[in-house]
């Protein structure tokens, strides 16, 4: 294998590793954001029901 081919393959390998790390970070960040949005949605739906005072029963709603 000549030097140019080795260098090209090295660049491809490095770029693949960087893309994989970026994708993993993206998936993790999206998962965390999705869980945060779901938590907010649950709280708002529970608090919307005004017939029952949920705050006295569910301490996590106060956060």
ABEGO torsion letter per residue (X at the ends): XBAAAAAAAAAAAAAAAAAAAAAAAAAAAAAAAAAAAAAAAAAAAAAABAABBAAAABAAAAX
